[in-house]
Amino acid sequence: MTISGLVLAAGQGRRMGVPKALLHTDGETWANRAVRLLLDGGCHDVLVVTGAAHEEVEEGLPEDDRVSSVHAPRWDEGMGESLRTGLDVLLHGSSSEAALVTLVDLPDLEVPVVERVLERWAEGGEGHQALLRATYDGRPGHPVLLGRAHWRRLLDVVRGDVGAQRYFDLEDDHGPRRNLVEVDCTDLASGRDVDLPEEMDT
């Protein structure tokens, strides 16, 4: 089973004062760190969705055939537009069974989190029908695994700043989407994003 990583790295970082994709930890941009984590964790390839400062972000990505990028033209309308852009590219240009989505501003996310979600996916045997989400102390977080069978329907739902959560809450012929599997990763990371300079480790 192949899976594509999807990094949402389009935000302007207004409260941070700089696009968070360009922030550095140990000499590595947060965009590159997210790419590395997904590849090292088991993704076949990674697509980075850019927005603000997209030329600078894209120029700094690793020179690796497994890594590509796409600019979300309506990135400033919210994260949902970034997700829409990425899923649309994967739907028409990838044969992967699922997309593993993460955000660029999760500095304490580590490879074992990615591995745990992918291991649970493999064990579940649902393939392109699967929906999984990492949780931390009961809070929903990232990465989120979206099986290919859901991509077209997600494109009809996500808009503006509305992401996959609306899709998870929808009902279909079988009631709410109870096949969403929550993968507890509390012991591996906090799952919290970083929005302000004072929240960064010094």
Secondary structure, DSSP 8 states (H G I E B T S, - for coil): --EEEEEEE----TTTTS-GGG-EETTEEHHHHHHHHHHHHT-SEEEEEE-TTHHHHHHTS---TTEEEEE-TTGGG-HHHHHHHHHHHHHHH---SEEEEEES--TT--HHHHHHHHHHHHHHT-GGG-EEEEEETTEEEEEEEEEGGGHHHHHHH-BTTB-HHHHHH-EETTEE-TTEEEEE-TTT-------SGGGS--
